[in-house]
C-alpha cells in the first residue's frame, strides 16, 4: 500500500535540546493514524517539520511515494497536506466564508465573488457534515464552530492528508464525538488523517494505527 507520509530519521534540535531524535513514521493512505504521547514528547514538533513550519536537522520526508523538501507550509499545501493547529488563526470581524477563502479568494472579473465563496462553503459544509453558517461573522462563535471553520479552510485548499493537533482539547464530549464521525467520513472519502493526542481512550476509539512518542523517540 502507498504511504501518504513516510518520515525517516527525523531529528530536530533546539540548541542543546533534541525534540525529535531519529523518528521514523509511516502513515498509510486512507487511515486515521494517531500520534500519542505526553506533553513535551515531540508530537507537535514532528508535525511542524512535516508541514514545513520547521526544518529538520536530519532525516527525509516522502509524500505519496515522492521524496520532498518541504521548506514552507505553502509547499505542503501544494502537495495536498493540511494542518489544523491547536490555536486557531481566524479573523473575528470576517464571515465564516471570508475566513475560509482568506488568501485564496474566488474572483470574478477581478473582484471577490462573495456569493461563490458562500456557495462553496455551504457545499463543503454539507459534504463533510461540518455544520456552519457561511455568512455569519466569526466573532462570538463557539470554539467548536471555530474548529470546523479551520477544518473547512484546509478542505477548501484540497488537502488529502490532514493533520489535527490536539483537536479535542477545546471540545465538549459531544463535539469530540461529532469530530470523530467527521474524521471517519474523511477516510471513507479516501483521505488520510494524522491525529495528535495524549488521551489514550479517544485514540483507541478512533484510530486505525497508533505511534507512541516518548522523549522525542518512537
PyMOL CGO cylinders between C-alpha atoms (Angstrom):
from pymol import cmd
from pymol.cgo import CYLINDER

trace = [
    CYLINDER, 0.00, 0.00, 0.00, 1.22, 3.51, -0.85, 0.3, 1, 1, 1, 1, 1, 1,
    CYLINDER, 1.22, 3.51, -0.85, 2.27, 5.60, 2.11, 0.3, 1, 1, 1, 1, 1, 1,
    CYLINDER, 2.27, 5.60, 2.11, 0.70, 9.05, 2.36, 0.3, 1, 1, 1, 1, 1, 1,
    CYLINDER, 0.70, 9.05, 2.36, 3.57, 10.10, 4.66, 0.3, 1, 1, 1, 1, 1, 1,
    CYLINDER, 3.57, 10.10, 4.66, 6.94, 8.43, 5.13, 0.3, 1, 1, 1, 1, 1, 1,
    CYLINDER, 6.94, 8.43, 5.13, 9.34, 10.10, 7.57, 0.3, 1, 1, 1, 1, 1, 1,
    CYLINDER, 9.34, 10.10, 7.57, 12.76, 8.55, 8.09, 0.3, 1, 1, 1, 1, 1, 1,
    CYLINDER, 12.76, 8.55, 8.09, 15.30, 9.52, 10.74, 0.3, 1, 1, 1, 1, 1, 1,
    CYLINDER, 15.30, 9.52, 10.74, 13.75, 12.92, 11.52, 0.3, 1, 1, 1, 1, 1, 1,
    CYLINDER, 13.75, 12.92, 11.52, 15.88, 14.78, 14.07, 0.3, 1, 1, 1, 1, 1, 1,
    CYLINDER, 15.88, 14.78, 14.07, 15.10, 18.32, 15.26, 0.3, 1, 1, 1, 1, 1, 1,
    CYLINDER, 15.10, 18.32, 15.26, 17.23, 20.17, 17.80, 0.3, 1, 1, 1, 1, 1, 1,
    CYLINDER, 17.23, 20.17, 17.80, 16.71, 23.48, 19.56, 0.3, 1, 1, 1, 1, 1, 1,
    CYLINDER, 16.71, 23.48, 19.56, 20.15, 24.35, 20.87, 0.3, 1, 1, 1, 1, 1, 1,
    CYLINDER, 20.15, 24.35, 20.87, 21.21, 21.57, 23.25, 0.3, 1, 1, 1, 1, 1, 1,
    CYLINDER, 21.21, 21.57, 23.25, 17.66, 20.16, 23.42, 0.3, 1, 1, 1, 1, 1, 1,
    CYLINDER, 17.66, 20.16, 23.42, 16.66, 17.39, 20.99, 0.3, 1, 1, 1, 1, 1, 1,
    CYLINDER, 16.66, 17.39, 20.99, 12.90, 17.50, 20.41, 0.3, 1, 1, 1, 1, 1, 1,
    CYLINDER, 12.90, 17.50, 20.41, 12.86, 14.69, 17.80, 0.3, 1, 1, 1, 1, 1, 1,
    CYLINDER, 12.86, 14.69, 17.80, 15.59, 12.02, 17.78, 0.3, 1, 1, 1, 1, 1, 1,
    CYLINDER, 15.59, 12.02, 17.78, 15.74, 9.91, 14.62, 0.3, 1, 1, 1, 1, 1, 1,
    CYLINDER, 15.74, 9.91, 14.62, 11.98, 9.42, 14.25, 0.3, 1, 1, 1, 1, 1, 1,
    CYLINDER, 11.98, 9.42, 14.25, 10.54, 7.06, 11.61, 0.3, 1, 1, 1, 1, 1, 1,
    CYLINDER, 10.54, 7.06, 11.61, 6.83, 7.44, 10.85, 0.3, 1, 1, 1, 1, 1, 1,
    CYLINDER, 6.83, 7.44, 10.85, 4.88, 5.62, 8.12, 0.3, 1, 1, 1, 1, 1, 1,
    CYLINDER, 4.88, 5.62, 8.12, 1.26, 6.66, 7.56, 0.3, 1, 1, 1, 1, 1, 1,
    CYLINDER, 1.26, 6.66, 7.56, -0.78, 4.61, 5.09, 0.3, 1, 1, 1, 1, 1, 1,
    CYLINDER, -0.78, 4.61, 5.09, -3.17, 6.29, 2.69, 0.3, 1, 1, 1, 1, 1, 1,
    CYLINDER, -3.17, 6.29, 2.69, -6.79, 6.18, 3.85, 0.3, 1, 1, 1, 1, 1, 1,
    CYLINDER, -6.79, 6.18, 3.85, -6.23, 5.63, 7.57, 0.3, 1, 1, 1, 1, 1, 1,
    CYLINDER, -6.23, 5.63, 7.57, -6.56, 7.57, 10.82, 0.3, 1, 1, 1, 1, 1, 1,
    CYLINDER, -6.56, 7.57, 10.82, -3.10, 7.48, 12.34, 0.3, 1, 1, 1, 1, 1, 1,
    CYLINDER, -3.10, 7.48, 12.34, -2.78, 8.76, 15.91, 0.3, 1, 1, 1, 1, 1, 1,
    CYLINDER, -2.78, 8.76, 15.91, 0.42, 10.13, 17.39, 0.3, 1, 1, 1, 1, 1, 1,
    CYLINDER, 0.42, 10.13, 17.39, 0.21, 9.90, 21.14, 0.3, 1, 1, 1, 1, 1, 1,
    CYLINDER, 0.21, 9.90, 21.14, 2.50, 10.90, 23.98, 0.3, 1, 1, 1, 1, 1, 1,
    CYLINDER, 2.50, 10.90, 23.98, 2.79, 13.14, 26.99, 0.3, 1, 1, 1, 1, 1, 1,
    CYLINDER, 2.79, 13.14, 26.99, 3.26, 16.89, 26.70, 0.3, 1, 1, 1, 1, 1, 1,
    CYLINDER, 3.26, 16.89, 26.70, 6.82, 17.52, 25.52, 0.3, 1, 1, 1, 1, 1, 1,
    CYLINDER, 6.82, 17.52, 25.52, 7.13, 14.12, 23.79, 0.3, 1, 1, 1, 1, 1, 1,
    CYLINDER, 7.13, 14.12, 23.79, 7.82, 15.84, 20.44, 0.3, 1, 1, 1, 1, 1, 1,
    CYLINDER, 7.82, 15.84, 20.44, 4.45, 15.28, 18.72, 0.3, 1, 1, 1, 1, 1, 1,
    CYLINDER, 4.45, 15.28, 18.72, 3.75, 18.84, 17.57, 0.3, 1, 1, 1, 1, 1, 1,
    CYLINDER, 3.75, 18.84, 17.57, 7.39, 19.47, 16.63, 0.3, 1, 1, 1, 1, 1, 1,
    CYLINDER, 7.39, 19.47, 16.63, 7.33, 16.42, 14.35, 0.3, 1, 1, 1, 1, 1, 1,
    CYLINDER, 7.33, 16.42, 14.35, 4.15, 17.58, 12.63, 0.3, 1, 1, 1, 1, 1, 1,
    CYLINDER, 4.15, 17.58, 12.63, 5.53, 21.13, 12.27, 0.3, 1, 1, 1, 1, 1, 1,
    CYLINDER, 5.53, 21.13, 12.27, 8.51, 19.59, 10.48, 0.3, 1, 1, 1, 1, 1, 1,
    CYLINDER, 8.51, 19.59, 10.48, 6.18, 17.63, 8.19, 0.3, 1, 1, 1, 1, 1, 1,
    CYLINDER, 6.18, 17.63, 8.19, 4.12, 20.76, 7.46, 0.3, 1, 1, 1, 1, 1, 1,
    CYLINDER, 4.12, 20.76, 7.46, 7.17, 22.91, 6.68, 0.3, 1, 1, 1, 1, 1, 1,
    CYLINDER, 7.17, 22.91, 6.68, 6.94, 25.22, 9.70, 0.3, 1, 1, 1, 1, 1, 1,
    CYLINDER, 6.94, 25.22, 9.70, 10.26, 23.80, 10.97, 0.3, 1, 1, 1, 1, 1, 1,
    CYLINDER, 10.26, 23.80, 10.97, 13.19, 22.34, 9.04, 0.3, 1, 1, 1, 1, 1, 1,
    CYLINDER, 13.19, 22.34, 9.04, 14.69, 19.02, 10.21, 0.3, 1, 1, 1, 1, 1, 1,
    CYLINDER, 14.69, 19.02, 10.21, 18.38, 18.86, 11.16, 0.3, 1, 1, 1, 1, 1, 1,
    CYLINDER, 18.38, 18.86, 11.16, 18.47, 15.30, 9.82, 0.3, 1, 1, 1, 1, 1, 1,
    CYLINDER, 18.47, 15.30, 9.82, 16.14, 12.88, 8.03, 0.3, 1, 1, 1, 1, 1, 1,
    CYLINDER, 16.14, 12.88, 8.03, 13.96, 12.64, 4.92, 0.3, 1, 1, 1, 1, 1, 1,
    CYLINDER, 13.96, 12.64, 4.92, 10.30, 13.24, 4.06, 0.3, 1, 1, 1, 1, 1, 1,
    CYLINDER, 10.30, 13.24, 4.06, 8.29, 11.47, 1.35, 0.3, 1, 1, 1, 1, 1, 1,
    CYLINDER, 8.29, 11.47, 1.35, 4.63, 12.20, 0.48, 0.3, 1, 1, 1, 1, 1, 1,
    CYLINDER, 4.63, 12.20, 0.48, 2.69, 9.66, -1.59, 0.3, 1, 1, 1, 1, 1, 1,
    CYLINDER, 2.69, 9.66, -1.59, 5.91, 7.89, -2.52, 0.3, 1, 1, 1, 1, 1, 1,
    CYLINDER, 5.91, 7.89, -2.52, 7.73, 11.06, -3.60, 0.3, 1, 1, 1, 1, 1, 1,
    CYLINDER, 7.73, 11.06, -3.60, 10.77, 12.41, -1.72, 0.3, 1, 1, 1, 1, 1, 1,
    CYLINDER, 10.77, 12.41, -1.72, 10.13, 16.04, -0.77, 0.3, 1, 1, 1, 1, 1, 1,
    CYLINDER, 10.13, 16.04, -0.77, 11.90, 19.06, 0.65, 0.3, 1, 1, 1, 1, 1, 1,
    CYLINDER, 11.90, 19.06, 0.65, 9.07, 20.86, 2.46, 0.3, 1, 1, 1, 1, 1, 1,
    CYLINDER, 9.07, 20.86, 2.46, 10.58, 24.24, 3.27, 0.3, 1, 1, 1, 1, 1, 1,
    CYLINDER, 10.58, 24.24, 3.27, 7.28, 26.07, 3.90, 0.3, 1, 1, 1, 1, 1, 1,
    CYLINDER, 7.28, 26.07, 3.90, 3.58, 25.40, 4.55, 0.3, 1, 1, 1, 1, 1, 1,
    CYLINDER, 3.58, 25.40, 4.55, 2.88, 26.68, 1.01, 0.3, 1, 1, 1, 1, 1, 1,
    CYLINDER, 2.88, 26.68, 1.01, 4.82, 23.69, -0.39, 0.3, 1, 1, 1, 1, 1, 1,
    CYLINDER, 4.82, 23.69, -0.39, 2.95, 21.32, 1.96, 0.3, 1, 1, 1, 1, 1, 1,
    CYLINDER, 2.95, 21.32, 1.96, -0.42, 22.74, 0.84, 0.3, 1, 1, 1, 1, 1, 1,
    CYLINDER, -0.42, 22.74, 0.84, 0.55, 22.35, -2.83, 0.3, 1, 1, 1, 1, 1, 1,
    CYLINDER, 0.55, 22.35, -2.83, 1.29, 18.68, -2.08, 0.3, 1, 1, 1, 1, 1, 1,
    CYLINDER, 1.29, 18.68, -2.08, -2.17, 18.13, -0.57, 0.3, 1, 1, 1, 1, 1, 1,
    CYLINDER, -2.17, 18.13, -0.57, -1.16, 18.41, 3.09, 0.3, 1, 1, 1, 1, 1, 1,
    CYLINDER, -1.16, 18.41, 3.09, -3.23, 20.48, 5.53, 0.3, 1, 1, 1, 1, 1, 1,
    CYLINDER, -3.23, 20.48, 5.53, -2.81, 21.20, 9.24, 0.3, 1, 1, 1, 1, 1, 1,
    CYLINDER, -2.81, 21.20, 9.24, -5.36, 22.34, 11.83, 0.3, 1, 1, 1, 1, 1, 1,
    CYLINDER, -5.36, 22.34, 11.83, -3.38, 23.92, 14.67, 0.3, 1, 1, 1, 1, 1, 1,
    CYLINDER, -3.38, 23.92, 14.67, -4.31, 23.84, 18.33, 0.3, 1, 1, 1, 1, 1, 1,
    CYLINDER, -4.31, 23.84, 18.33, -4.56, 27.65, 18.37, 0.3, 1, 1, 1, 1, 1, 1,
    CYLINDER, -4.56, 27.65, 18.37, -6.90, 28.87, 15.65, 0.3, 1, 1, 1, 1, 1, 1,
    CYLINDER, -6.90, 28.87, 15.65, -5.97, 31.65, 13.22, 0.3, 1, 1, 1, 1, 1, 1,
    CYLINDER, -5.97, 31.65, 13.22, -9.29, 33.23, 12.32, 0.3, 1, 1, 1, 1, 1, 1,
    CYLINDER, -9.29, 33.23, 12.32, -10.19, 36.90, 11.76, 0.3, 1, 1, 1, 1, 1, 1,
    CYLINDER, -10.19, 36.90, 11.76, -13.17, 37.65, 14.07, 0.3, 1, 1, 1, 1, 1, 1,
    CYLINDER, -13.17, 37.65, 14.07, -14.52, 40.57, 12.00, 0.3, 1, 1, 1, 1, 1, 1,
    CYLINDER, -14.52, 40.57, 12.00, -14.82, 38.46, 8.83, 0.3, 1, 1, 1, 1, 1, 1,
    CYLINDER, -14.82, 38.46, 8.83, -17.59, 35.99, 7.98, 0.3, 1, 1, 1, 1, 1, 1,
    CYLINDER, -17.59, 35.99, 7.98, -17.13, 32.22, 8.01, 0.3, 1, 1, 1, 1, 1, 1,
    CYLINDER, -17.13, 32.22, 8.01, -16.81, 32.10, 4.20, 0.3, 1, 1, 1, 1, 1, 1,
    CYLINDER, -16.81, 32.10, 4.20, -14.40, 35.06, 4.13, 0.3, 1, 1, 1, 1, 1, 1,
    CYLINDER, -14.40, 35.06, 4.13, -12.17, 33.30, 6.67, 0.3, 1, 1, 1, 1, 1, 1,
    CYLINDER, -12.17, 33.30, 6.67, -12.20, 30.04, 4.73, 0.3, 1, 1, 1, 1, 1, 1,
    CYLINDER, -12.20, 30.04, 4.73, -11.10, 31.73, 1.49, 0.3, 1, 1, 1, 1, 1, 1,
    CYLINDER, -11.10, 31.73, 1.49, -8.77, 34.32, 3.03, 0.3, 1, 1, 1, 1, 1, 1,
    CYLINDER, -8.77, 34.32, 3.03, -5.66, 34.46, 0.85, 0.3, 1, 1, 1, 1, 1, 1,
    CYLINDER, -5.66, 34.46, 0.85, -7.25, 32.40, -1.96, 0.3, 1, 1, 1, 1, 1, 1,
    CYLINDER, -7.25, 32.40, -1.96, -10.36, 34.44, -2.68, 0.3, 1, 1, 1, 1, 1, 1,
    CYLINDER, -10.36, 34.44, -2.68, -12.65, 33.38, -5.51, 0.3, 1, 1, 1, 1, 1, 1,
    CYLINDER, -12.65, 33.38, -5.51, -12.66, 36.24, -8.02, 0.3, 1, 1, 1, 1, 1, 1,
    CYLINDER, -12.66, 36.24, -8.02, -14.84, 37.21, -10.94, 0.3, 1, 1, 1, 1, 1, 1,
    CYLINDER, -14.84, 37.21, -10.94, -13.71, 39.99, -13.28, 0.3, 1, 1, 1, 1, 1, 1,
    CYLINDER, -13.71, 39.99, -13.28, -11.04, 40.97, -10.76, 0.3, 1, 1, 1, 1, 1, 1,
    CYLINDER, -11.04, 40.97, -10.76, -13.46, 41.36, -7.84, 0.3, 1, 1, 1, 1, 1, 1,
    CYLINDER, -13.46, 41.36, -7.84, -14.01, 38.98, -4.92, 0.3, 1, 1, 1, 1, 1, 1,
    CYLINDER, -14.01, 38.98, -4.92, -17.06, 36.83, -5.66, 0.3, 1, 1, 1, 1, 1, 1,
    CYLINDER, -17.06, 36.83, -5.66, -18.59, 36.62, -2.18, 0.3, 1, 1, 1, 1, 1, 1,
    CYLINDER, -18.59, 36.62, -2.18, -21.64, 34.70, -3.40, 0.3, 1, 1, 1, 1, 1, 1,
    CYLINDER, -21.64, 34.70, -3.40, -19.41, 31.99, -4.91, 0.3, 1, 1, 1, 1, 1, 1,
    CYLINDER, -19.41, 31.99, -4.91, -17.43, 31.75, -1.65, 0.3, 1, 1, 1, 1, 1, 1,
    CYLINDER, -17.43, 31.75, -1.65, -20.64, 31.33, 0.35, 0.3, 1, 1, 1, 1, 1, 1,
    CYLINDER, -20.64, 31.33, 0.35, -21.88, 28.67, -2.10, 0.3, 1, 1, 1, 1, 1, 1,
    CYLINDER, -21.88, 28.67, -2.10, -18.57, 26.76, -1.98, 0.3, 1, 1, 1, 1, 1, 1,
    CYLINDER, -18.57, 26.76, -1.98, -18.53, 26.93, 1.85, 0.3, 1, 1, 1, 1, 1, 1,
    CYLINDER, -18.53, 26.93, 1.85, -22.06, 25.52, 2.00, 0.3, 1, 1, 1, 1, 1, 1,
    CYLINDER, -22.06, 25.52, 2.00, -21.12, 22.70, -0.39, 0.3, 1, 1, 1, 1, 1, 1,
    CYLINDER, -21.12, 22.70, -0.39, -18.05, 21.72, 1.66, 0.3, 1, 1, 1, 1, 1, 1,
    CYLINDER, -18.05, 21.72, 1.66, -20.02, 22.00, 4.91, 0.3, 1, 1, 1, 1, 1, 1,
    CYLINDER, -20.02, 22.00, 4.91, -22.75, 19.72, 3.57, 0.3, 1, 1, 1, 1, 1, 1,
    CYLINDER, -22.75, 19.72, 3.57, -20.38, 17.18, 2.01, 0.3, 1, 1, 1, 1, 1, 1,
    CYLINDER, -20.38, 17.18, 2.01, -18.39, 16.62, 5.20, 0.3, 1, 1, 1, 1, 1, 1,
    CYLINDER, -18.39, 16.62, 5.20, -21.12, 17.22, 7.79, 0.3, 1, 1, 1, 1, 1, 1,
    CYLINDER, -21.12, 17.22, 7.79, -19.35, 20.28, 9.25, 0.3, 1, 1, 1, 1, 1, 1,
    CYLINDER, -19.35, 20.28, 9.25, -22.32, 22.50, 10.05, 0.3, 1, 1, 1, 1, 1, 1,
    CYLINDER, -22.32, 22.50, 10.05, -21.56, 26.24, 9.81, 0.3, 1, 1, 1, 1, 1, 1,
    CYLINDER, -21.56, 26.24, 9.81, -23.41, 29.38, 8.74, 0.3, 1, 1, 1, 1, 1, 1,
    CYLINDER, -23.41, 29.38, 8.74, -21.30, 30.66, 5.82, 0.3, 1, 1, 1, 1, 1, 1,
    CYLINDER, -21.30, 30.66, 5.82, -22.47, 34.28, 6.21, 0.3, 1, 1, 1, 1, 1, 1,
    CYLINDER, -22.47, 34.28, 6.21, -22.12, 34.60, 9.99, 0.3, 1, 1, 1, 1, 1, 1,
    CYLINDER, -22.12, 34.60, 9.99, -19.27, 36.66, 11.43, 0.3, 1, 1, 1, 1, 1, 1,
    CYLINDER, -19.27, 36.66, 11.43, -16.71, 34.61, 13.37, 0.3, 1, 1, 1, 1, 1, 1,
    CYLINDER, -16.71, 34.61, 13.37, -16.73, 36.94, 16.41, 0.3, 1, 1, 1, 1, 1, 1,
    CYLINDER, -16.73, 36.94, 16.41, -18.82, 35.30, 19.13, 0.3, 1, 1, 1, 1, 1, 1,
    CYLINDER, -18.82, 35.30, 19.13, -18.90, 31.79, 17.62, 0.3, 1, 1, 1, 1, 1, 1,
    CYLINDER, -18.90, 31.79, 17.62, -18.16, 28.81, 19.87, 0.3, 1, 1, 1, 1, 1, 1,
    CYLINDER, -18.16, 28.81, 19.87, -14.75, 27.16, 19.87, 0.3, 1, 1, 1, 1, 1, 1,
    CYLINDER, -14.75, 27.16, 19.87, -16.29, 24.03, 18.34, 0.3, 1, 1, 1, 1, 1, 1,
    CYLINDER, -16.29, 24.03, 18.34, -17.61, 26.04, 15.37, 0.3, 1, 1, 1, 1, 1, 1,
    CYLINDER, -17.61, 26.04, 15.37, -14.25, 27.82, 15.01, 0.3, 1, 1, 1, 1, 1, 1,
    CYLINDER, -14.25, 27.82, 15.01, -12.55, 24.43, 14.72, 0.3, 1, 1, 1, 1, 1, 1,
    CYLINDER, -12.55, 24.43, 14.72, -14.98, 23.41, 11.99, 0.3, 1, 1, 1, 1, 1, 1,
    CYLINDER, -14.98, 23.41, 11.99, -14.06, 26.59, 10.09, 0.3, 1, 1, 1, 1, 1, 1,
    CYLINDER, -14.06, 26.59, 10.09, -10.35, 25.74, 10.40, 0.3, 1, 1, 1, 1, 1, 1,
    CYLINDER, -10.35, 25.74, 10.40, -11.02, 22.23, 9.05, 0.3, 1, 1, 1, 1, 1, 1,
    CYLINDER, -11.02, 22.23, 9.05, -13.07, 23.69, 6.18, 0.3, 1, 1, 1, 1, 1, 1,
    CYLINDER, -13.07, 23.69, 6.18, -10.17, 26.06, 5.37, 0.3, 1, 1, 1, 1, 1, 1,
    CYLINDER, -10.17, 26.06, 5.37, -7.94, 23.01, 4.93, 0.3, 1, 1, 1, 1, 1, 1,
    CYLINDER, -7.94, 23.01, 4.93, -10.57, 21.19, 2.82, 0.3, 1, 1, 1, 1, 1, 1,
    CYLINDER, -10.57, 21.19, 2.82, -11.06, 24.25, 0.60, 0.3, 1, 1, 1, 1, 1, 1,
    CYLINDER, -11.06, 24.25, 0.60, -7.35, 24.00, -0.26, 0.3, 1, 1, 1, 1, 1, 1,
    CYLINDER, -7.35, 24.00, -0.26, -7.93, 20.43, -1.50, 0.3, 1, 1, 1, 1, 1, 1,
    CYLINDER, -7.93, 20.43, -1.50, -5.97, 18.69, 1.27, 0.3, 1, 1, 1, 1, 1, 1,
    CYLINDER, -5.97, 18.69, 1.27, -5.92, 14.90, 1.04, 0.3, 1, 1, 1, 1, 1, 1,
    CYLINDER, -5.92, 14.90, 1.04, -3.85, 14.38, 4.19, 0.3, 1, 1, 1, 1, 1, 1,
    CYLINDER, -3.85, 14.38, 4.19, -4.99, 16.35, 7.25, 0.3, 1, 1, 1, 1, 1, 1,
    CYLINDER, -4.99, 16.35, 7.25, -3.03, 16.83, 10.48, 0.3, 1, 1, 1, 1, 1, 1,
    CYLINDER, -3.03, 16.83, 10.48, -5.03, 17.76, 13.61, 0.3, 1, 1, 1, 1, 1, 1,
    CYLINDER, -5.03, 17.76, 13.61, -3.04, 18.93, 16.63, 0.3, 1, 1, 1, 1, 1, 1,
    CYLINDER, -3.04, 18.93, 16.63, -4.81, 18.05, 19.92, 0.3, 1, 1, 1, 1, 1, 1,
    CYLINDER, -4.81, 18.05, 19.92, -8.22, 18.74, 18.30, 0.3, 1, 1, 1, 1, 1, 1,
    CYLINDER, -8.22, 18.74, 18.30, -10.34, 17.60, 21.27, 0.3, 1, 1, 1, 1, 1, 1,
    CYLINDER, -10.34, 17.60, 21.27, -8.54, 19.78, 23.85, 0.3, 1, 1, 1, 1, 1, 1,
    CYLINDER, -8.54, 19.78, 23.85, -11.07, 22.59, 23.28, 0.3, 1, 1, 1, 1, 1, 1,
    CYLINDER, -11.07, 22.59, 23.28, -14.19, 20.50, 22.61, 0.3, 1, 1, 1, 1, 1, 1,
    CYLINDER, -14.19, 20.50, 22.61, -17.09, 19.22, 24.70, 0.3, 1, 1, 1, 1, 1, 1,
    CYLINDER, -17.09, 19.22, 24.70, -17.57, 15.41, 24.77, 0.3, 1, 1, 1, 1, 1, 1,
    CYLINDER, -17.57, 15.41, 24.77, -20.41, 15.68, 22.22, 0.3, 1, 1, 1, 1, 1, 1,
    CYLINDER, -20.41, 15.68, 22.22, -18.31, 17.90, 19.91, 0.3, 1, 1, 1, 1, 1, 1,
    CYLINDER, -18.31, 17.90, 19.91, -15.49, 15.35, 20.19, 0.3, 1, 1, 1, 1, 1, 1,
    CYLINDER, -15.49, 15.35, 20.19, -17.84, 12.54, 19.13, 0.3, 1, 1, 1, 1, 1, 1,
    CYLINDER, -17.84, 12.54, 19.13, -19.03, 14.65, 16.18, 0.3, 1, 1, 1, 1, 1, 1,
    CYLINDER, -19.03, 14.65, 16.18, -15.42, 15.33, 15.20, 0.3, 1, 1, 1, 1, 1, 1,
    CYLINDER, -15.42, 15.33, 15.20, -14.56, 11.61, 15.24, 0.3, 1, 1, 1, 1, 1, 1,
    CYLINDER, -14.56, 11.61, 15.24, -17.52, 10.95, 12.95, 0.3, 1, 1, 1, 1, 1, 1,
    CYLINDER, -17.52, 10.95, 12.95, -16.20, 13.65, 10.59, 0.3, 1, 1, 1, 1, 1, 1,
    CYLINDER, -16.20, 13.65, 10.59, -12.71, 12.12, 10.60, 0.3, 1, 1, 1, 1, 1, 1,
    CYLINDER, -12.71, 12.12, 10.60, -14.18, 8.75, 9.70, 0.3, 1, 1, 1, 1, 1, 1,
    CYLINDER, -14.18, 8.75, 9.70, -16.06, 10.38, 6.79, 0.3, 1, 1, 1, 1, 1, 1,
    CYLINDER, -16.06, 10.38, 6.79, -12.73, 11.80, 5.55, 0.3, 1, 1, 1, 1, 1, 1,
    CYLINDER, -12.73, 11.80, 5.55, -11.24, 8.31, 5.46, 0.3, 1, 1, 1, 1, 1, 1,
    CYLINDER, -11.24, 8.31, 5.46, -14.37, 6.98, 3.71, 0.3, 1, 1, 1, 1, 1, 1,
    CYLINDER, -14.37, 6.98, 3.71, -13.69, 9.67, 1.08, 0.3, 1, 1, 1, 1, 1, 1,
    CYLINDER, -13.69, 9.67, 1.08, -10.14, 8.30, 0.57, 0.3, 1, 1, 1, 1, 1, 1,
    CYLINDER, -10.14, 8.30, 0.57, -8.35, 10.91, 2.68, 0.3, 1, 1, 1, 1, 1, 1,
    CYLINDER, -8.35, 10.91, 2.68, -5.71, 10.36, 5.36, 0.3, 1, 1, 1, 1, 1, 1,
    CYLINDER, -5.71, 10.36, 5.36, -5.84, 11.77, 8.90, 0.3, 1, 1, 1, 1, 1, 1,
    CYLINDER, -5.84, 11.77, 8.90, -2.98, 12.28, 11.38, 0.3, 1, 1, 1, 1, 1, 1,
    CYLINDER, -2.98, 12.28, 11.38, -4.37, 12.93, 14.82, 0.3, 1, 1, 1, 1, 1, 1,
    CYLINDER, -4.37, 12.93, 14.82, -2.19, 14.21, 17.71, 0.3, 1, 1, 1, 1, 1, 1,
    CYLINDER, -2.19, 14.21, 17.71, -3.44, 13.47, 21.23, 0.3, 1, 1, 1, 1, 1, 1,
    CYLINDER, -3.44, 13.47, 21.23, -2.42, 12.49, 24.73, 0.3, 1, 1, 1, 1, 1, 1,
    CYLINDER, -2.42, 12.49, 24.73, -5.79, 10.89, 25.57, 0.3, 1, 1, 1, 1, 1, 1,
    CYLINDER, -5.79, 10.89, 25.57, -5.42, 7.14, 25.13, 0.3, 1, 1, 1, 1, 1, 1,
    CYLINDER, -5.42, 7.14, 25.13, -9.17, 6.47, 25.40, 0.3, 1, 1, 1, 1, 1, 1,
    CYLINDER, -9.17, 6.47, 25.40, -10.16, 8.63, 22.41, 0.3, 1, 1, 1, 1, 1, 1,
    CYLINDER, -10.16, 8.63, 22.41, -7.19, 7.43, 20.38, 0.3, 1, 1, 1, 1, 1, 1,
    CYLINDER, -7.19, 7.43, 20.38, -8.26, 3.80, 20.87, 0.3, 1, 1, 1, 1, 1, 1,
    CYLINDER, -8.26, 3.80, 20.87, -11.81, 4.73, 19.82, 0.3, 1, 1, 1, 1, 1, 1,
    CYLINDER, -11.81, 4.73, 19.82, -10.99, 6.49, 16.55, 0.3, 1, 1, 1, 1, 1, 1,
    CYLINDER, -10.99, 6.49, 16.55, -7.58, 5.37, 15.21, 0.3, 1, 1, 1, 1, 1, 1,
    CYLINDER, -7.58, 5.37, 15.21, -6.53, 2.63, 12.80, 0.3, 1, 1, 1, 1, 1, 1,
    CYLINDER, -6.53, 2.63, 12.80, -2.84, 2.89, 13.74, 0.3, 1, 1, 1, 1, 1, 1,
    CYLINDER, -2.84, 2.89, 13.74, -1.05, 4.44, 16.72, 0.3, 1, 1, 1, 1, 1, 1,
    CYLINDER, -1.05, 4.44, 16.72, 2.51, 5.71, 17.09, 0.3, 1, 1, 1, 1, 1, 1,
    CYLINDER, 2.51, 5.71, 17.09, 3.68, 6.46, 20.63, 0.3, 1, 1, 1, 1, 1, 1,
    CYLINDER, 3.68, 6.46, 20.63, 6.34, 9.13, 21.22, 0.3, 1, 1, 1, 1, 1, 1,
    CYLINDER, 6.34, 9.13, 21.22, 8.32, 9.45, 24.44, 0.3, 1, 1, 1, 1, 1, 1,
    CYLINDER, 8.32, 9.45, 24.44, 11.16, 11.93, 24.98, 0.3, 1, 1, 1, 1, 1, 1,
    CYLINDER, 11.16, 11.93, 24.98, 11.38, 12.62, 21.24, 0.3, 1, 1, 1, 1, 1, 1,
    CYLINDER, 11.38, 12.62, 21.24, 11.62, 8.96, 20.19, 0.3, 1, 1, 1, 1, 1, 1,
    CYLINDER, 11.62, 8.96, 20.19, 9.20, 6.33, 18.88, 0.3, 1, 1, 1, 1, 1, 1,
]
cmd.load_cgo(trace, "trace")
